Amino acid sequence: MVPDGRALRERLKPLVAGMTNLRHDGQYDEPNLDGTPGDYISFDSWEWPQGIGLYGLVRLWQQTGDDALKTLVENWYADRISEGLPALNINTTAPMLALSLLWRETRDPRWAEVMDEWADRILTDMPRTPEGGLPHIVSDKINERELWDDTLVMVGLFLASYGQASGRRELVDEACRQFLLHSRYLGDPKSGLWFHGWTFDGRHNFAQALWGRGNCWVTLGILDLIELADIPAPIRTFLIGVLETQIDALLKLQAPSGAWHTLLDDPSSYEEISATAGFGYGLMKAARLGIGPKGCREAGLRALEVLLANIDATGTVANVSYGTRMGHDLQFYKDIPIQPTGYGQALAILCLTEGLKHTGAEAEVAA
């Protein structure tokens, strides 16, 4: 069923409020390796959930032109940068993605030097796995010699977006390299889906988990990579083929509700809404771009429908799994708790804004 454009627009403003009102209540106390407290929930923290949240806000601003959203995002970056940025790692790179999109539009001189320095350090200072991969080293754990799905969005999209906008082709090339290398080690040739991670120590895919949100990072990541940068034709063709194979598998695994399970191939695992929102965004966008097998749009609209049913009156997205480390058995994923997060809010915003493009309606969010 095609959603009503007015109804979608009315749900977007509460989603933004639901994100900015998130606060760390002490339930998840995860100290960082440097001794600082880890805050993966509050909007004001510079970490990966907030980085994905900002990506949703900037994408929404790009579509609506809402000056209030632009001001909100600009003030967030100005405040965080004046406070001093955290140590470089995969997850603390995530907020740079939305900043790169903002700068592409405004060319505000406040941001380029920050992104140039950060990008330089990714290329020169970040450790590498065999074959030049970026290991998923994060604020609270050194996952040395490990490749994770998440890295492609947290780092790869920033390199592609800022590299394209700044004319630094070496950054786009590095993004392409990471997408190709992660495809080699995380893609499951049997199912067409992606495993959560790979380690060069023992050369295995851990629990061989076909994890929902990890796969949604791949769906979103490939589509947005080819949108944000000029990707060489052979690499673009290869990645679209990888994406279409993944989508074909996803269509077969969508639950009757319209959602996907947190372990995609395990109906006994819970239905998880952040992954569902990411898939909804990706499938509708793929259909709009003429990518993917028949049925993409319909499956994406079904995902949008179940997402809407999981947004409460305050704009908070329910049934979102908390941040997920690498699991060494499948039960680990089934036991991840439910917690409202910035990335849950952002993936919902992305899904709704893409949904608006399928209504013929113009997105408007009241200031």
Residue pairs with C-beta under 8 A, 6 or more apart in sequence:
1 301
1 305
2 301
2 358
2 359
3 301
3 304
3 305
3 308
3 355
3 358
3 359
4 359
5 356
5 359
5 360
5 361
5 362
6 361
7 308
8 352
8 355
8 356
8 359
8 361
8 363
9 356
9 361
9 363
9 364
9 365
11 308
11 311
11 315
11 352
12 60
12 349
12 352
12 353
12 363
12 365
13 315
13 365
13 366
14 311
14 313
14 314
14 315
15 311
15 315
15 317
15 345
15 348
15 349
15 352
16 57
16 60
16 69
16 72
16 315
16 345
16 349
16 365
17 314
17 315
18 311
18 314
18 315
18 316
18 317
18 340
18 345
19 43
19 53
19 56
19 57
19 315
19 342
19 345
19 346
19 349
20 43
20 72
21 43
21 314
22 41
22 42
22 43
22 340
22 341
22 342
22 345
23 41
23 42
24 39
24 40
24 41
24 42
24 45
25 41
27 339
28 40
28 41
28 322
28 339
29 37
29 38
30 38
30 40
30 140
31 37
31 38
31 140
32 38
32 139
32 140
33 139
33 140
33 141
33 142
34 87
34 139
36 86
38 47
38 139
38 140
39 45
39 47
40 47
40 48
40 49
40 323
40 341
41 49
41 339
41 340
41 341
41 342
42 50
43 50
43 53
43 76
43 342
44 50
44 76
44 79
44 80
46 80
46 85
46 86
46 92
46 95
47 86
47 91
47 92
47 94
47 95
47 139
48 90
48 91
48 92
48 94
48 138
48 150
48 154
48 323
48 343
49 323
49 341
49 342
49 343
50 94
50 95
50 342
51 91
51 93
51 94
51 95
51 96
51 97
51 98
51 154
52 94
52 153
52 342
52 343
52 346
52 347
53 342
53 343
53 345
53 346
54 73
54 76
54 95
54 97
54 98
54 99
54 346
55 94
55 97
55 98
55 101
55 346
55 350
56 345
56 346
56 347
56 348
56 349
56 350
57 69
57 72
57 73
57 98
57 346
57 349
58 69
58 73
58 98
58 101
58 102
59 101
59 349
59 350
59 353
60 66
60 69
60 349
60 353
60 363
60 365
61 69
61 70
61 73
62 101
62 105
63 353
63 356
63 363
64 363
64 364
64 365
66 365
66 367
67 367
68 367
69 365
70 102
73 98
73 102
74 102
74 108
77 95
77 99
77 102
77 110
77 111
78 110
80 95
81 110
81 114
85 92
85 114
85 118
86 92
86 139
87 139
88 118
88 121
88 122
88 125
88 126
89 126
89 137
89 138
89 139
90 134
90 135
90 136
90 137
90 138
90 148
90 150
90 151
90 154
90 155
91 138
91 139
91 150
91 154
92 139
93 118
93 122
93 154
93 155
93 158
94 153
94 154
94 155
94 158
96 115
96 118
96 119
96 158
96 162
97 153
97 154
97 157
97 158
97 161
99 111
99 114
99 115
100 115
100 158
100 161
100 162
100 165
101 161
102 108
102 111
103 111
103 112
103 115
103 162
103 165
104 161
104 165
112 166
115 158
115 162
115 166
116 166
119 158
119 159
119 162
119 163
119 168
119 171
122 134
122 155
122 159
122 174
123 170
123 171
123 174
126 134
126 135
126 137
127 135
127 137
127 144
128 134
128 135
129 135
129 145
129 146
129 147
129 200
130 145
130 200
131 181
132 177
132 181
133 147
133 178
133 181
133 182
133 185
134 147
134 151
134 155
134 178
135 143
135 144
135 145
135 146
135 147
136 143
136 146
136 147
136 148
136 150
136 151
136 197
137 143
137 144
141 325
143 197
143 326
145 199
145 200
145 201
146 197
146 198
146 199
146 200
146 326
147 181
147 182
147 185
147 186
147 197
147 198
147 199
148 186
148 196
148 197
148 214
148 326
149 182
149 186
149 194
149 195
149 196
149 197
149 211
149 214
149 215
149 217
149 218
150 214
150 217
151 178
151 182
152 178
152 179
152 182
152 217
152 218
152 221
152 225
153 217
153 220
153 221
155 178
156 175
156 178
156 179
156 221
156 225
157 175
157 221
157 224
157 225
157 228
159 171
159 172
159 174
159 175
159 178
160 171
160 172
160 175
160 176
160 225
160 228
160 229
160 231
161 228
161 229
162 168
162 171
163 169
163 170
163 171
163 172
163 173
163 174
163 175
163 229
164 172
164 228
164 229
164 230
172 229
172 230
172 231
175 225
175 229
176 231
176 232
176 235
179 221
179 222
179 225
179 235
179 239
180 235
180 238
180 239
183 238
183 239
183 242
185 198
185 205
186 194
186 195
186 196
186 197
186 198
186 205
186 218
187 194
187 195
187 242
188 194
188 195
188 205
188 208
188 210
191 210
191 249
191 265
192 245
192 246
192 248
192 249
193 210
193 215
193 246
193 249
193 250
193 264
193 265
194 210
194 214
194 215
194 218
194 246
195 205
195 206
195 208
195 209
195 210
195 211
195 214
196 205
196 206
196 207
196 209
196 210
196 211
196 214
196 324
196 326
196 327
197 205
197 206
197 326
198 204
198 205
198 206
199 206
206 326
206 327
206 328
207 327
207 328
207 329
207 330
207 332
207 333
209 263
209 327
209 330
209 332
209 333
210 263
210 264
210 265
211 262
211 263
211 264
211 324
211 327
211 333
212 260
212 261
212 262
212 263
212 264
212 272
212 275
212 276
213 262
213 272
213 274
213 275
213 278
213 321
213 324
214 324
215 246
215 250
215 264
215 275
215 279
216 274
216 275
216 277
216 278
216 279
216 282
216 347
217 278
218 243
218 246
219 243
219 246
219 247
219 250
219 278
219 279
219 281
219 282
219 283
219 286
220 278
220 281
220 282
220 350
222 239
222 240
222 242
222 243
223 243
223 282
223 285
223 286
223 289
223 291
225 231
225 239
226 236
226 239
226 240
231 239
240 291
243 286
243 291
243 292
244 291
244 292
244 293
247 282
247 283
247 286
247 292
247 293
247 296
248 292
248 293
249 264
250 260
250 264
250 279
250 283
250 299
251 293
251 295
251 296
251 299
253 260
253 261
253 264
253 265
254 260
254 299
254 302
254 303
255 261
255 267
255 271
257 271
257 306
258 276
258 302
258 303
258 305
258 306
259 271
259 272
259 273
259 276
259 303
259 306
260 271
260 272
260 275
260 276
260 279
260 303
261 267
261 269
261 270
261 271
261 272
262 269
262 270
262 271
262 272
262 275
262 321
262 333
262 334
262 336
263 269
263 330
263 333
263 334
266 330
266 334
268 334
269 333
269 334
270 319
270 321
270 334
270 338
271 306
271 319
272 319
272 320
272 321
273 306
273 307
273 310
273 317
273 318
273 319
273 320
273 344
273 348
274 317
274 320
274 321
274 341
274 343
274 344
274 347
274 348
276 303
276 306
276 307
277 303
277 307
277 317
277 344
277 347
277 348
277 350
277 351
278 347
278 350
278 351
279 299
279 300
279 303
280 300
280 301
280 302
280 303
280 304
280 307
280 351
280 354
280 355
281 300
281 347
281 350
281 351
281 354
282 300
283 292
283 296
283 297
283 299
283 300
283 303
284 296
284 297
284 300
284 301
284 304
284 351
284 354
284 355
284 357
284 358
285 300
285 354
286 292
286 296
286 300
287 296
287 297
287 300
288 297
288 354
288 357
288 358
297 358
300 354
300 355
300 358
301 355
301 358
303 351
304 351
304 352
304 355
307 317
307 348
307 351
307 352
310 317
310 318
310 319
311 317
311 318
311 348
312 318
315 345
316 340
316 345
317 340
317 344
317 345
317 347
317 348
318 338
318 340
319 338
320 338
320 339
320 340
320 341
320 343
320 344
321 336
321 337
321 338
321 339
322 336
322 337
322 338
322 339
322 341
323 341
324 333
324 336
327 333
353 363
356 362
356 363
